[in-house]
Amino acid sequence: MTGESGTLRVGVVGFGKMGLLHGAIVNGLAGSRLAAVADNTPGLVDVLGRVLSDVARYDDFDSMLAGEKLEAVFITSPTHLHARMALACAEAGVPFLVEKPLAVRSDECGALLGVLERSHLTNAVGYMARHLDTFRAAKRIIAAGSLGRLIHLQCSMYVAQLFGPGRGWRYDPALSGGGVLLTQNSHLIDLLLWLFGPIARVTGHVKSWYSKTVDDFAHAYLEFSAGLTGYMDCSWSVRHHRTVDLTIRVHGENGTLSITDDEVELFLESPTESFAGGWTVLKKPDLFQGVTLDIGGPEYTRQDEEFLTAVRVSGHVECDVQSALNVQRVVEAIYESSAARRAVSLP
């Protein structure tokens, strides 16, 4: 699975913010290097040639895929191109990591899922919040059953991003798939599915305020298959949140658990094998276990390392196309519920 030097040759399509981030991580990790870039932004390929002279440059993704012998590809293009590009990689037998969200609509991914089910090709989707230290610690607490049976949930995603009409493809639902619920809050939905299991039923409401065609606010009542119920709220138009702020609070028979990017607060009525009764507070610096390099946040390095390690051994990444499809279907059910003004069940 590696080139003659034993180093993975990696391609990136879409060399904006996320493409630059993944390309830098690939070049910073041992055992991988950025070998090719594809981007059709006028003039960008020429500019890249001045600083990345040893990287093959293309203004067309298909030409890069056909012209280079790549062992992995990072897809960081606009959302409406994700499914097509991922399918092209899958059909060529090239492992890929596609940025979130997976697609504009889940029904775009049928052919892709079919190829992956037959080939077992390594694939990943960029829900990097699973690699945040605090949420990883929360996963261990929940999996250990310390809270007992889970009863009620409150969660939110806020960021101060949009306070006027947005411009570009992100605000065109045909190209982005939707507004804050899909493009930003899909991180939170992925965490909920990862922590608490499948969602069986949703009742949703979305609002466009600054935008004309996509949602700026979204709210949903969630009913999980395991019996947990609760509320989710999100917006990219809430002031005083400089960066994405994720919060999950869950109430269980034996206590409560509150998780943010910065800390985990656990309260237990009775002690368990892993935790004493009363309060336990775990701070982000205390949970940090280190990374090889930090470009944009350690969660991105962990995500990329996991994917590239799986590529070398033809292995599986937990956050794959199938899990991202589950996120997509929850989002679509919330949109459907809001439009129909009724609860919607998920298959």
Summary of the structure (lengths in Angstrom):
residues: 347
radius of gyration: 20.6
end to end distance: 37.3
largest distance: 63.4
contacts: 1209
relative contact order: 0.16
helix: 38%
strand: 26%
